[in-house]
Amino acid sequence: MPLYRFRILDKFGRRIAGQFSHLLDDDEARRHAVLLRERTKDHAVEVWQDERQVPDLSLLDGDEKPPRH
């Protein structure tokens, strides 16, 4: 299982907390990020797997799928 890194950001984009988790794939990482957002009072959450940032599906247009790596 790949290791994902979650960065919780304040309103200025500064990291205020972080978390690491082994998850199955990007979709599972996105679901985990949604839970973190809910728990942290809607702070932004970035998701990274190694040096690659996992795209947030809410930022993608229409039916476009994020690239699979």
Biopython code that builds the backbone (N, CA, C, O; Angstrom):
import numpy as np
from Bio.PDB.StructureBuilder import StructureBuilder

atoms = [
    (1, "MET", "N", (0.845, -1.189, 0.000)),
    (1, "MET", "CA", (0.000, 0.000, 0.000)),
    (1, "MET", "C", (0.881, 1.241, 0.000)),
    (1, "MET", "O", (1.854, 1.322, 0.750)),
    (2, "PRO", "N", (0.537, 2.198, -0.840)),
    (2, "PRO", "CA", (1.320, 3.437, -0.873)),
    (2, "PRO", "C", (1.107, 4.282, 0.386)),
    (2, "PRO", "O", (0.062, 4.216, 1.034)),
    (3, "LEU", "N", (2.108, 5.060, 0.702)),
    (3, "LEU", "CA", (2.043, 5.981, 1.832)),
    (3, "LEU", "C", (1.606, 7.353, 1.324)),
    (3, "LEU", "O", (2.213, 7.899, 0.403)),
    (4, "TYR", "N", (0.568, 7.901, 1.919)),
    (4, "TYR", "CA", (0.059, 9.227, 1.561)),
    (4, "TYR", "C", (0.339, 10.188, 2.705)),
    (4, "TYR", "O", (0.295, 9.818, 3.879)),
    (5, "ARG", "N", (0.628, 11.429, 2.337)),
    (5, "ARG", "CA", (0.893, 12.489, 3.309)),
    (5, "ARG", "C", (-0.213, 13.529, 3.183)),
    (5, "ARG", "O", (-0.525, 13.984, 2.083)),
    (6, "PHE", "N", (-0.801, 13.898, 4.309)),
    (6, "PHE", "CA", (-1.872, 14.888, 4.341)),
    (6, "PHE", "C", (-1.353, 16.133, 5.052)),
    (6, "PHE", "O", (-0.836, 16.054, 6.166)),
    (7, "ARG", "N", (-1.497, 17.277, 4.398)),
    (7, "ARG", "CA", (-1.084, 18.557, 4.981)),
    (7, "ARG", "C", (-2.332, 19.393, 5.224)),
    (7, "ARG", "O", (-3.060, 19.709, 4.284)),
    (8, "ILE", "N", (-2.582, 19.751, 6.473)),
    (8, "ILE", "CA", (-3.721, 20.596, 6.826)),
    (8, "ILE", "C", (-3.210, 22.028, 6.885)),
    (8, "ILE", "O", (-2.258, 22.335, 7.604)),
    (9, "LEU", "N", (-3.861, 22.906, 6.111)),
    (9, "LEU", "CA", (-3.388, 24.273, 5.925)),
    (9, "LEU", "C", (-4.343, 25.280, 6.561)),
    (9, "LEU", "O", (-5.557, 25.079, 6.589)),
    (10, "ASP", "N", (-3.759, 26.378, 7.075)),
    (10, "ASP", "CA", (-4.598, 27.460, 7.592)),
    (10, "ASP", "C", (-5.070, 28.327, 6.421)),
    (10, "ASP", "O", (-4.777, 28.027, 5.263)),
    (11, "LYS", "N", (-5.800, 29.401, 6.726)),
    (11, "LYS", "CA", (-6.359, 30.239, 5.658)),
    (11, "LYS", "C", (-5.289, 30.976, 4.851)),
    (11, "LYS", "O", (-5.586, 31.527, 3.792)),
    (12, "PHE", "N", (-4.056, 30.991, 5.340)),
    (12, "PHE", "CA", (-2.954, 31.630, 4.623)),
    (12, "PHE", "C", (-2.121, 30.627, 3.833)),
    (12, "PHE", "O", (-1.128, 30.997, 3.207)),
    (13, "GLY", "N", (-2.524, 29.361, 3.861)),
    (13, "GLY", "CA", (-1.800, 28.323, 3.129)),
    (13, "GLY", "C", (-0.603, 27.755, 3.880)),
    (13, "GLY", "O", (0.211, 27.037, 3.300)),
    (14, "ARG", "N", (-0.494, 28.071, 5.161)),
    (14, "ARG", "CA", (0.604, 27.532, 5.970)),
    (14, "ARG", "C", (0.174, 26.213, 6.599)),
    (14, "ARG", "O", (-0.971, 26.053, 7.021)),
    (15, "ARG", "N", (1.109, 25.274, 6.652)),
    (15, "ARG", "CA", (0.815, 23.974, 7.254)),
    (15, "ARG", "C", (0.665, 24.122, 8.759)),
    (15, "ARG", "O", (1.546, 24.656, 9.433)),
    (16, "ILE", "N", (-0.460, 23.643, 9.278)),
    (16, "ILE", "CA", (-0.678, 23.698, 10.724)),
    (16, "ILE", "C", (-0.674, 22.304, 11.343)),
    (16, "ILE", "O", (-0.541, 22.158, 12.558)),
    (17, "ALA", "N", (-0.820, 21.280, 10.499)),
    (17, "ALA", "CA", (-0.779, 19.900, 10.991)),
    (17, "ALA", "C", (-0.544, 18.974, 9.806)),
    (17, "ALA", "O", (-0.680, 19.369, 8.649)),
    (18, "GLY", "N", (-0.193, 17.749, 10.119)),
    (18, "GLY", "CA", (0.023, 16.773, 9.062)),
    (18, "GLY", "C", (-0.270, 15.369, 9.558)),
    (18, "GLY", "O", (-0.379, 15.110, 10.757)),
    (19, "GLN", "N", (-0.392, 14.482, 8.594)),
    (19, "GLN", "CA", (-0.684, 13.097, 8.930)),
    (19, "GLN", "C", (-0.182, 12.214, 7.794)),
    (19, "GLN", "O", (-0.212, 12.614, 6.630)),
    (20, "PHE", "N", (0.274, 11.029, 8.128)),
    (20, "PHE", "CA", (0.679, 10.030, 7.142)),
    (20, "PHE", "C", (-0.240, 8.836, 7.286)),
    (20, "PHE", "O", (-0.647, 8.479, 8.392)),
    (21, "SER", "N", (-0.569, 8.215, 6.145)),
    (21, "SER", "CA", (-1.429, 7.041, 6.206)),
    (21, "SER", "C", (-1.173, 6.153, 4.993)),
    (21, "SER", "O", (-1.007, 6.649, 3.879)),
    (22, "HIS", "N", (-1.142, 4.838, 5.210)),
    (22, "HIS", "CA", (-1.050, 3.875, 4.118)),
    (22, "HIS", "C", (-2.466, 3.617, 3.629)),
    (22, "HIS", "O", (-3.316, 3.145, 4.384)),
    (23, "LEU", "N", (-2.718, 3.933, 2.345)),
    (23, "LEU", "CA", (-4.046, 3.755, 1.770)),
    (23, "LEU", "C", (-3.938, 3.035, 0.436)),
    (23, "LEU", "O", (-2.873, 2.998, -0.179)),
    (24, "LEU", "N", (-5.045, 2.467, -0.001)),
    (24, "LEU", "CA", (-5.073, 1.659, -1.209)),
    (24, "LEU", "C", (-4.765, 2.438, -2.483)),
    (24, "LEU", "O", (-3.968, 1.993, -3.309)),
    (25, "ASP", "N", (-5.404, 3.617, -2.645)),
    (25, "ASP", "CA", (-5.240, 4.368, -3.889)),
    (25, "ASP", "C", (-5.624, 5.828, -3.674)),
    (25, "ASP", "O", (-5.974, 6.236, -2.566)),
    (26, "ASP", "N", (-5.552, 6.615, -4.764)),
    (26, "ASP", "CA", (-5.866, 8.044, -4.674)),
    (26, "ASP", "C", (-7.304, 8.295, -4.237)),
    (26, "ASP", "O", (-7.563, 9.225, -3.473)),
    (27, "ASP", "N", (-8.239, 7.481, -4.711)),
    (27, "ASP", "CA", (-9.640, 7.676, -4.326)),
    (27, "ASP", "C", (-9.835, 7.526, -2.819)),
    (27, "ASP", "O", (-10.550, 8.312, -2.198)),
    (28, "GLU", "N", (-9.201, 6.520, -2.242)),
    (28, "GLU", "CA", (-9.297, 6.340, -0.794)),
    (28, "GLU", "C", (-8.628, 7.513, -0.065)),
    (28, "GLU", "O", (-9.109, 7.946, 0.982)),
    (29, "ALA", "N", (-7.534, 8.021, -0.610)),
    (29, "ALA", "CA", (-6.859, 9.178, -0.015)),
    (29, "ALA", "C", (-7.749, 10.412, -0.070)),
    (29, "ALA", "O", (-7.785, 11.191, 0.882)),
    (30, "ARG", "N", (-8.469, 10.600, -1.178)),
    (30, "ARG", "CA", (-9.387, 11.740, -1.282)),
    (30, "ARG", "C", (-10.510, 11.632, -0.251)),
    (30, "ARG", "O", (-10.880, 12.627, 0.372)),
    (31, "ARG", "N", (-11.049, 10.428, -0.072)),
    (31, "ARG", "CA", (-12.109, 10.238, 0.937)),
    (31, "ARG", "C", (-11.576, 10.562, 2.335)),
    (31, "ARG", "O", (-12.279, 11.166, 3.147)),
    (32, "HIS", "N", (-10.349, 10.164, 2.609)),
    (32, "HIS", "CA", (-9.742, 10.461, 3.911)),
    (32, "HIS", "C", (-9.558, 11.977, 4.072)),
    (32, "HIS", "O", (-9.765, 12.515, 5.160)),
    (33, "ALA", "N", (-9.171, 12.659, 2.995)),
    (33, "ALA", "CA", (-8.992, 14.117, 3.048)),
    (33, "ALA", "C", (-10.316, 14.815, 3.369)),
    (33, "ALA", "O", (-10.330, 15.803, 4.103)),
    (34, "VAL", "N", (-11.420, 14.313, 2.829)),
    (34, "VAL", "CA", (-12.738, 14.890, 3.126)),
    (34, "VAL", "C", (-13.039, 14.754, 4.618)),
    (34, "VAL", "O", (-13.536, 15.695, 5.238)),
    (35, "LEU", "N", (-12.745, 13.602, 5.191)),
    (35, "LEU", "CA", (-12.956, 13.412, 6.632)),
    (35, "LEU", "C", (-12.089, 14.366, 7.448)),
    (35, "LEU", "O", (-12.545, 14.928, 8.444)),
    (36, "LEU", "N", (-10.841, 14.547, 7.025)),
    (36, "LEU", "CA", (-9.958, 15.487, 7.734)),
    (36, "LEU", "C", (-10.500, 16.911, 7.653)),
    (36, "LEU", "O", (-10.466, 17.643, 8.642)),
    (37, "ARG", "N", (-10.998, 17.308, 6.485)),
    (37, "ARG", "CA", (-11.573, 18.661, 6.337)),
    (37, "ARG", "C", (-12.728, 18.855, 7.301)),
    (37, "ARG", "O", (-12.851, 19.903, 7.934)),
    (38, "GLU", "N", (-13.573, 17.842, 7.410)),
    (38, "GLU", "CA", (-14.726, 17.941, 8.321)),
    (38, "GLU", "C", (-14.279, 18.045, 9.773)),
    (38, "GLU", "O", (-14.864, 18.801, 10.548)),
    (39, "ARG", "N", (-13.260, 17.304, 10.142)),
    (39, "ARG", "CA", (-12.775, 17.305, 11.527)),
    (39, "ARG", "C", (-12.005, 18.566, 11.883)),
    (39, "ARG", "O", (-11.945, 18.944, 13.054)),
    (40, "THR", "N", (-11.411, 19.227, 10.884)),
    (40, "THR", "CA", (-10.566, 20.393, 11.160)),
    (40, "THR", "C", (-11.267, 21.702, 10.823)),
    (40, "THR", "O", (-10.618, 22.710, 10.544)),
    (41, "LYS", "N", (-12.593, 21.677, 10.850)),
    (41, "LYS", "CA", (-13.382, 22.894, 10.635)),
    (41, "LYS", "C", (-13.114, 23.516, 9.270)),
    (41, "LYS", "O", (-12.925, 24.727, 9.154)),
    (42, "ASP", "N", (-13.101, 22.682, 8.246)),
    (42, "ASP", "CA", (-13.007, 23.111, 6.850)),
    (42, "ASP", "C", (-11.676, 23.763, 6.462)),
    (42, "ASP", "O", (-11.638, 24.555, 5.520)),
    (43, "HIS", "N", (-10.596, 23.449, 7.160)),
    (43, "HIS", "CA", (-9.292, 23.892, 6.680)),
    (43, "HIS", "C", (-8.973, 23.160, 5.389)),
    (43, "HIS", "O", (-9.491, 22.069, 5.148)),
    (44, "ALA", "N", (-8.132, 23.744, 4.565)),
    (44, "ALA", "CA", (-7.712, 23.078, 3.331)),
    (44, "ALA", "C", (-6.822, 21.883, 3.668)),
    (44, "ALA", "O", (-6.065, 21.910, 4.638)),
    (45, "VAL", "N", (-6.927, 20.848, 2.861)),
    (45, "VAL", "CA", (-6.111, 19.649, 3.038)),
    (45, "VAL", "C", (-5.476, 19.297, 1.701)),
    (45, "VAL", "O", (-6.174, 19.102, 0.706)),
    (46, "GLU", "N", (-4.151, 19.218, 1.683)),
    (46, "GLU", "CA", (-3.425, 18.748, 0.502)),
    (46, "GLU", "C", (-3.057, 17.295, 0.708)),
    (46, "GLU", "O", (-2.763, 16.865, 1.823)),
    (47, "VAL", "N", (-3.076, 16.541, -0.387)),
    (47, "VAL", "CA", (-2.741, 15.125, -0.329)),
    (47, "VAL", "C", (-1.565, 14.875, -1.268)),
    (47, "VAL", "O", (-1.587, 15.276, -2.432)),
    (48, "TRP", "N", (-0.545, 14.210, -0.747)),
    (48, "TRP", "CA", (0.659, 13.905, -1.524)),
    (48, "TRP", "C", (0.970, 12.423, -1.404)),
    (48, "TRP", "O", (0.761, 11.801, -0.362)),
    (49, "GLN", "N", (1.475, 11.879, -2.501)),
    (49, "GLN", "CA", (2.007, 10.515, -2.483)),
    (49, "GLN", "C", (3.404, 10.632, -3.062)),
    (49, "GLN", "O", (3.568, 10.863, -4.259)),
    (50, "ASP", "N", (4.397, 10.475, -2.226)),
    (50, "ASP", "CA", (5.793, 10.778, -2.569)),
    (50, "ASP", "C", (5.890, 12.247, -2.980)),
    (50, "ASP", "O", (5.502, 13.126, -2.209)),
    (51, "GLU", "N", (6.396, 12.525, -4.168)),
    (51, "GLU", "CA", (6.549, 13.913, -4.646)),
    (51, "GLU", "C", (5.381, 14.363, -5.514)),
    (51, "GLU", "O", (5.420, 15.462, -6.067)),
    (52, "ARG", "N", (4.354, 13.550, -5.646)),
    (52, "ARG", "CA", (3.213, 13.836, -6.510)),
    (52, "ARG", "C", (2.021, 14.282, -5.674)),
    (52, "ARG", "O", (1.607, 13.591, -4.744)),
    (53, "GLN", "N", (1.472, 15.454, -6.019)),
    (53, "GLN", "CA", (0.271, 15.897, -5.328)),
    (53, "GLN", "C", (-0.940, 15.217, -5.972)),
    (53, "GLN", "O", (-1.085, 15.209, -7.194)),
    (54, "VAL", "N", (-1.790, 14.659, -5.143)),
    (54, "VAL", "CA", (-2.997, 13.995, -5.618)),
    (54, "VAL", "C", (-4.021, 15.076, -5.935)),
    (54, "VAL", "O", (-4.351, 15.885, -5.068)),
    (55, "PRO", "N", (-4.535, 15.102, -7.182)),
    (55, "PRO", "CA", (-5.510, 16.145, -7.531)),
    (55, "PRO", "C", (-6.806, 15.984, -6.755)),
    (55, "PRO", "O", (-7.264, 14.868, -6.507)),
    (56, "ASP", "N", (-7.384, 17.102, -6.379)),
    (56, "ASP", "CA", (-8.669, 17.127, -5.687)),
    (56, "ASP", "C", (-9.756, 17.038, -6.758)),
    (56, "ASP", "O", (-9.808, 17.890, -7.645)),
    (57, "LEU", "N", (-10.614, 16.040, -6.696)),
    (57, "LEU", "CA", (-11.639, 15.853, -7.725)),
    (57, "LEU", "C", (-12.573, 17.047, -7.839)),
    (57, "LEU", "O", (-13.102, 17.300, -8.921)),
    (58, "SER", "N", (-12.791, 17.783, -6.771)),
    (58, "SER", "CA", (-13.693, 18.931, -6.828)),
    (58, "SER", "C", (-13.122, 20.047, -7.709)),
    (58, "SER", "O", (-13.857, 20.946, -8.117)),
    (59, "LEU", "N", (-11.820, 19.998, -8.006)),
    (59, "LEU", "CA", (-11.200, 21.017, -8.847)),
    (59, "LEU", "C", (-11.177, 20.631, -10.318)),
    (59, "LEU", "O", (-10.828, 21.452, -11.165)),
    (60, "LEU", "N", (-11.546, 19.386, -10.635)),
    (60, "LEU", "CA", (-11.521, 18.922, -12.014)),
    (60, "LEU", "C", (-12.840, 19.253, -12.700)),
    (60, "LEU", "O", (-13.895, 19.266, -12.065)),
    (61, "ASP", "N", (-12.771, 19.519, -14.000)),
    (61, "ASP", "CA", (-13.970, 19.850, -14.774)),
    (61, "ASP", "C", (-14.713, 18.596, -15.203)),
    (61, "ASP", "O", (-14.106, 17.622, -15.647)),
    (62, "GLY", "N", (-16.026, 18.629, -15.067)),
    (62, "GLY", "CA", (-16.911, 17.609, -15.617)),
    (62, "GLY", "C", (-16.498, 16.183, -15.319)),
    (62, "GLY", "O", (-16.275, 15.804, -14.169)),
    (63, "ASP", "N", (-16.401, 15.390, -16.401)),
    (63, "ASP", "CA", (-16.123, 13.969, -16.273)),
    (63, "ASP", "C", (-14.643, 13.653, -16.341)),
    (63, "ASP", "O", (-14.266, 12.482, -16.391)),
    (64, "GLU", "N", (-13.800, 14.666, -16.344)),
    (64, "GLU", "CA", (-12.367, 14.444, -16.448)),
    (64, "GLU", "C", (-11.882, 13.604, -15.273)),
    (64, "GLU", "O", (-12.280, 13.829, -14.130)),
    (65, "LYS", "N", (-11.046, 12.664, -15.554)),
    (65, "LYS", "CA", (-10.471, 11.801, -14.520)),
    (65, "LYS", "C", (-9.046, 12.246, -14.230)),
    (65, "LYS", "O", (-8.332, 12.653, -15.147)),
    (66, "PRO", "N", (-8.621, 12.178, -12.983)),
    (66, "PRO", "CA", (-7.237, 12.527, -12.677)),
    (66, "PRO", "C", (-6.291, 11.486, -13.276)),
    (66, "PRO", "O", (-6.688, 10.337, -13.471)),
    (67, "PRO", "N", (-5.057, 11.867, -13.568)),
    (67, "PRO", "CA", (-4.114, 10.915, -14.118)),
    (67, "PRO", "C", (-3.809, 9.804, -13.119)),
    (67, "PRO", "O", (-3.686, 10.061, -11.921)),
    (68, "ARG", "N", (-3.688, 8.587, -13.601)),
    (68, "ARG", "CA", (-3.328, 7.450, -12.756)),
    (68, "ARG", "C", (-1.825, 7.266, -12.817)),
    (68, "ARG", "O", (-1.236, 7.246, -13.898)),
    (69, "HIS", "N", (-1.206, 7.133, -11.654)),
    (69, "HIS", "CA", (0.266, 6.929, -11.594)),
    (69, "HIS", "C", (0.571, 5.636, -10.921)),
    (69, "HIS", "O", (1.739, 5.279, -10.770)),
]
sb = StructureBuilder()
sb.init_structure("model")
sb.init_model(0)
sb.init_chain("A")
sb.init_seg("    ")
for serial, (resi, resn, name, xyz) in enumerate(atoms, 1):
    if name == "N":
        sb.init_residue(resn, " ", resi, " ")
    sb.init_atom(name, np.array(xyz, "f"), 0.0, 1.0, " ", f" {name:<3s}", serial, name[0])
structure = sb.get_structure()
